[in-house]
């Protein structure tokens, strides 16, 4: 399980990806980081009120069993 914090620009562009909780497996953590960067740009809400809440979000990735 790996948790990353993602900072987004106003258009959904990925500005920063940082691991905040490592899985303990460097290769998995790096693949999570790479996957988030590859998803650039992420979809953003159209509401200005919601847009501010989506500028920095956390994702938890867990490998399937």
ABEGO torsion letter per residue (X at the ends): XBBBBBBBBAAGBBABBBBABBAGBAAAAAAAAAAAAAAOBBBBBABAAAAAAAABBBBBBBBBX
